[in-house]
Amino acid sequence: MRILFVNEFTAIKGGVDTLINLEIAKLKEKGHFIELFSIYHSEIIIKSKFTFLKYLFIQKDIKRLKDKIISFNPQIIHIHNIYPLWGNFLKKLKVQPNIKIVYHIHNFYPFCINSFFFRKEQSCQLCFNKNSLYFGIKYKCYQNSYAKSFYASLLKTKSNDWLKYSSKIDSFLAVSNFIFNKYIELGIDTKKITYLKNPVTFEINNVKNIQGDYILYIGNINKAKGVDKVCLLAKELQHLRFMIVGSGEDYNELVEKYGKLNNLEFCGYLGGERKIKVIKKARFVIFPTLLKESFGLVILEAFKLGKPVLTTGLGATGELVKSNISGQIYDYNSFNDLKEKTIKMWNELNNKNVYFNNCIKKANEYNLTEHISLLEEHYNSIINK
């Protein structure tokens, strides 16, 4: 099978970037012919400080993608993230009927400037509900900047137009039941959308039940992810140790404000074996997101190593974490509840990780080998339609 993967690799490496590289590697091992068309978010940002030149740069990328489709002649075009090209690409896309398009849904970018349906610590669907990008600019929804929000709006289409153009997509793959149901609610044809579990992105055998001596946050350093709440916990619970791993737009601000706390360590971005090592040595993982997450790969990574997770239960996190089984859910509107659940988990894990077996069992439901097999079956089903 000839498959063209399309992805924009983000400035801050995330779970999607890891997943697409794994999918490509495993499909190649199974004899498929794979090519990757990639663009890089950081390059788009620094190419030019002038908006109109950035816009021209995007048009060149669209042409480059069209040329790749013609030269490679794939049976499947599998799109993961393609943020700045999305609206214009779909609008202008013309492919042969025998080429099938699969869109892997990881967020709400087609309907929201910042892709999260979130602004100023609350859910927001104004741009979708009003079929206008004006509100995304008005409220500086992209990196809290009028200029960047305006630029982001130039690269998008209105929600109703995107839904119309999306008829060109043959199949949508949803990474969670939450995102599956949400896209149906937003207007995607139920016959075109399929739930495909995201897999754990690493394999490890003979996991040991290690107690751990710190509470770990790992991910994007962004207040929408609730990282500032972790810092506040460290300030108020100075008898407990905290570690924050990752990078992002709020990293420097939080380091400046909380970096002198003796019980809080900022480690920056860690990947591969170093990431696995810090998870192994944690007592539990905290995922205090304020977003309605489409998935939450770090939760699965924690489970794979037997570590329970404390989270808000928003979006798909509630599918993964069950209170008193694989961690705890707290009220995201209540810092006191977060504080109480943090102390509770620390104390109950003091002698034995009572969540260990449940976490391992849950992680094993998200198997990479099964993911690839189901992906192949899905490709074949849409090719043979």
Rosetta blueprint (number, residue, H / E / L):
1 M L
2 R E
3 I E
4 L E
5 F E
6 V E
7 N E
8 E E
9 F E
10 T L
11 A L
12 I L
13 K L
14 G L
15 G H
16 V H
17 D H
18 T H
19 L H
20 I H
21 N H
22 L H
23 E H
24 I H
25 A H
26 K H
27 L H
28 K H
29 E H
30 K L
31 G L
32 H L
33 F E
34 I E
35 E E
36 L E
37 F E
38 S E
39 I E
40 Y E
41 H H
42 S H
43 E H
44 I H
45 I H
46 I H
47 K H
48 S L
49 K L
50 F L
51 T H
52 F H
53 L H
54 K H
55 Y H
56 L H
57 F H
58 I H
59 Q H
60 K H
61 D H
62 I H
63 K H
64 R H
65 L H
66 K H
67 D H
68 K H
69 I H
70 I H
71 S H
72 F H
73 N L
74 P L
75 Q L
76 I E
77 I E
78 H E
79 I E
80 H L
81 N L
82 I L
83 Y H
84 P H
85 L H
86 W H
87 G H
88 N H
89 F H
90 L H
91 K H
92 K H
93 L L
94 K L
95 V L
96 Q L
97 P L
98 N L
99 I L
100 K E
101 I E
102 V E
103 Y E
104 H E
105 I E
106 H L
107 N L
108 F L
109 Y H
110 P H
111 F H
112 C L
113 I L
114 N L
115 S L
116 F L
117 F L
118 F E
119 R E
120 K L
121 E L
122 Q E
123 S E
124 C L
125 Q L
126 L H
127 C H
128 F H
129 N H
130 K L
131 N L
132 S L
133 L L
134 Y H
135 F H
136 G H
137 I H
138 K H
139 Y L
140 K L
141 C L
142 Y L
143 Q L
144 N L
145 S L
146 Y H
147 A H
148 K H
149 S H
150 F H
151 Y H
152 A H
153 S H
154 L H
155 L L
156 K L
157 T L
158 K L
159 S H
160 N H
161 D H
162 W H
163 L H
164 K H
165 Y H
166 S H
167 S H
168 K H
169 I L
170 D L
171 S E
172 F E
173 L E
174 A E
175 V L
176 S L
177 N H
178 F H
179 I H
180 F H
181 N H
182 K H
183 Y H
184 I H
185 E H
186 L H
187 G L
188 I L
189 D L
190 T H
191 K H
192 K H
193 I E
194 T E
195 Y E
196 L L
197 K L
198 N L
199 P L
200 V L
201 T L
202 F L
203 E L
204 I L
205 N L
206 N L
207 V L
208 K L
209 N L
210 I L
211 Q L
212 G L
213 D L
214 Y L
215 I E
216 L E
217 Y E
218 I E
219 G L
220 N L
221 I L
222 N L
223 K H
224 A H
225 K H
226 G L
227 V H
228 D H
229 K H
230 V H
231 C H
232 L H
233 L H
234 A H
235 K H
236 E H
237 L L
238 Q L
239 H L
240 L L
241 R L
242 F E
243 M E
244 I E
245 V E
246 G L
247 S L
248 G L
249 E L
250 D L
251 Y H
252 N H
253 E H
254 L H
255 V H
256 E H
257 K H
258 Y H
259 G L
260 K L
261 L L
262 N L
263 N L
264 L E
265 E E
266 F E
267 C E
268 G E
269 Y L
270 L L
271 G L
272 G H
273 E H
274 R H
275 K H
276 I H
277 K H
278 V H
279 I H
280 K H
281 K L
282 A L
283 R L
284 F E
285 V E
286 I E
287 F E
288 P L
289 T L
290 L L
291 L L
292 K L
293 E L
294 S L
295 F L
296 G L
297 L H
298 V H
299 I H
300 L H
301 E H
302 A H
303 F H
304 K H
305 L L
306 G L
307 K L
308 P L
309 V E
310 L E
311 T E
312 T L
313 G L
314 L L
315 G L
316 A L
317 T H
318 G H
319 E H
320 L H
321 V L
322 K L
323 S E
324 N L
325 I L
326 S L
327 G E
328 Q E
329 I E
330 Y L
331 D L
332 Y L
333 N L
334 S L
335 F H
336 N H
337 D H
338 L H
339 K H
340 E H
341 K H
342 T H
343 I H
344 K H
345 M H
346 W H
347 N H
348 E H
349 L L
350 N L
351 N L
352 K L
353 N L
354 V L
355 Y L
356 F H
357 N H
358 N H
359 C H
360 I H
361 K H
362 K H
363 A H
364 N H
365 E L
366 Y L
367 N L
368 L H
369 T H
370 E H
371 H H
372 I H
373 S H
374 L H
375 L H
376 E H
377 E H
378 H H
379 Y H
380 N H
381 S H
382 I H
383 I H
384 N L
385 K L
